[in-house]
Each structure stands twice: as C-alpha cells, then as structure tokens.
Amino acid sequence: LSSYEKAKEVLNKNGYAILREVLMEDNYLSNDDSFSVTKQNVAKKVAGSILIRSLTNEAGKSKHLVVYKDKTYDEFGNVIEEDKTQVEVMDPQKIQKILGKFGFSSWVKVRTMLHVFTNDTREVCLQEVENLGLFFEYEEDESHKGLETQEKIEVMKKEMLALNLRLDDDYFVKKLELIAEKNQESEIE
C-alpha cells in the first residue's frame, strides 16, 4: 500500500468507515540469547517470546497486556493459524522487571498505528508500522469457519482483491521478518 489517505479513500468508496484508531506498542521479550535474530530465524525467536503490548485509544486511555502467540505455520513459513493467550496487566514495567528475573530481555519493539474500518459485516485494519510502512490486515471471520486452509486463503484473497486496493503479492507479510532484515542491512552498512 502506498499511503494511508489513499487506502482510506478506497475503503470509504467500498462502504467501509473508520471504527477506531489505536496506537499499539509491542515489546517482545525472550530468555533465549543463544542466537542473533535474522530474517531466516525470526519465527523461532517469536515462538519463544512473550509480548508486552500497550494499546492507547484516541482518548488517551491505555490498556496493557501480556501475550503469548502460539502459531501454526504452513510449509512455506506462513502463519495459517494463531492461538493467542493474553492477560491484562496494570503495570507493564513491573511485568518486564519480573520477567527479567527469569532471564527475559527485550529483543524488538514495534510501534503501530491501527486504523480499524468496518462495513458492518467485516472489519479490516490499515496498520502504519513505524519504520516499515503501511500494511493491510484482514483476519478470518465467522464466514470462513469450516473451510479448509487453502480454500480459506483463496476466499480471503478474492475478498481482499475485490476492494481494489493496491496490494503486494505476499499476502502473508511477516513484519518481524522485515524488521530483522532491516536490522541486518543496517549492521552491514
């Protein structure tokens, strides 16, 4: 996607309206320092990570969560299923301090402005990821339940393409891989 304003205009033309905007700040912590993170092994690092997430709405009200994501990957390394376990916490700094006592330390932080749109039947999200750009997120909903994985992917692709947004060919964008790749490139320079 090129710009938020352009994408917003296309969504509006397709009957979508802004539902909410939220600043999401993710801090990934791991107690496995046995390897440095690269684009090729970031999924392994994520699998052993706990995420401290802060969500701040338009009114400035914040909510903090500790999250673990148990992901299922296909043979190409694409996430095809995700089971998320999360609990709300009052003080993310204290949680990080406690986890630090067990050897957990921060290995990446990601700031994302979420713009959630709805057409009353479906929600989609434009994500402005700091230092990466604009991403479109569309997750499965009730209408996709019961479909086989490949069929679900094809139906979702068709639904996304019907919006007439300019999208890249990679429907499984892995933002942490992009961050790791960017960090590797800056280490080389």
N, C-alpha and C positions, 0 to 999 in steps of 0.2 A: 504494500500500500504506500502511496506517496505522501499524502497529507491528511491530517485529521479532518480539516474543514471539508475537503473534497469527499472523503469517505462518509462523513456525516450527511452531506448533501445527497449522496447516492442512497444511503439508508433512509433518509426522510422521504425521498421520491418513491421508495419501496414500501412506504407505510409504517416505518419504524420511527419511534420518538424516544428521546432520552428518558431513561427511567431513574438513573442515579449516577453520580460520579464519586469515585473513592480513590484515595491515594493508598496504595498497597506497598509496604516496605517489608521485604523478606530478608531475613538473616539466616543463612544456612550454617549449621554447626555440625562438626564431625569429630570423633575421637580417633580417627584413623589418619595419621600423618605419614603412613608408610609409602605414599606415592604423591607426586605432584599432579594436579588436575590438568588434563589435556582434553581436547575435543573428543578423543577416542575413548577416554575412560570416565567421563563425567557421570554417566549413568551409574557406574559402580560407586562413585563418591556420593551421589544423591541417595542411593539405596541405603547407605549407612549414615544418613544425615537426619538431624532433627531441625525443623524450621521454626523460627520465632517470627511470627507475622503480625504486623501492626496495620490496621485499617483505619483510615481517618476519612469521615464523610464531609460533605460540603459545609456542614455546620461546625466543623472542627472537633466533633466528638470522636474519640478513638476507642478501638477495641483491640485487644491483644490476644493472640492465640499461640499455642504450641501445637505444631502439626507434624505428623508423620505420614508420608505418602508411600503406599505400597503399590508399585506399578507393575503391570504385566506388559511385556514387550513382544512384538512380532519378530520374525526372523531378520527384519531389516533394522531393528532397533527402535521402531516406532511404538509409542505408548498406545496400546489398544484398550487398556482398562486401568482404572486407578481407584484404589480404596483409600480414602483419606480419613485418618483418625485425628481429631483435634479437640483441644480443651481450652476454654477461655482462662486467661490469667490476668491478674491485676497489674503486676509489675514485671515487664519483660527483662529489665536489667537484673533483677534478683534471680529470675529463672536462668539467665545466661551465667550468672555467678555460680549458681548451684551446679549447672551442667559443667562448668569449668572445673569444679572439684572432681568430676569424673573424667577429666581429660578432653572434654569437648571444647573446640575453639572455632571461631568464625572463619570460613574459607571463601565465602562470597556474599555480597549484599546486592539486592536488586530492588530498585525503586520503579514503580509502575503506576501511571495514572490510568484508572479504569473508567471507561465511558460505557455504561450498560444501556442498551437500547432494547425496546420491545415493540412488537406489533400486536400485542395482546394474546398471542398464542405461542410466541417463541422469544427467547432472549438471546441477543448476540452482544459481543463486547469488543470495542476498539481499545487496544492497550498501547499506551505510549510508554515504552520501556526506555528508561534513561540510558543514554549512550548506545542504544541499539536501533530505535526507530519505532514505527507503528506496526502493530500486529492485529489480526482479526481472530477472535476466538469464538467458536461455536461448538458447544458441547452437546452430546446426545441428550434427548429428552424422552418423554413418555412415548412419543410417536415412533421411536427407534427400538423400543423394547421388543424382545423376541426375535429380532433379526440376527442372522449370523454375522460375524465380524466383518467379512469382506462386503457383504450386502449392505450392512450399516454404513460402511465407509463410502460406498458408491452412492447411496441415497443422500448422505450428508454432503458429498462433493457436488451433486446435482443441485441440491437446495442452495448451497453457497454460490455456485456459478449463476444461478437464477437471479441473484441480487445485482449482477453486473458490476461488481467491484473488481478492480484490477488486482488480482492475487498472483503470488508466485506459484510455481508448480509443486512446491513442497508443502503439503497440507499438514505435515507433522513437524512443524518448526519446534526445535528444541532450544529455547532461549539460553539455557545454561551452557549448552554446547557452543553457541555463538559467543557468549561471554568468555568462555575458556579459550576459544580460538582467537578472539581479540586480544586477550591477555598474553597468549603465546606469541602473537605477532609483535606486541609491544616489547616483550622481553628480548626478541631477536634484534629489534632496531637499536 
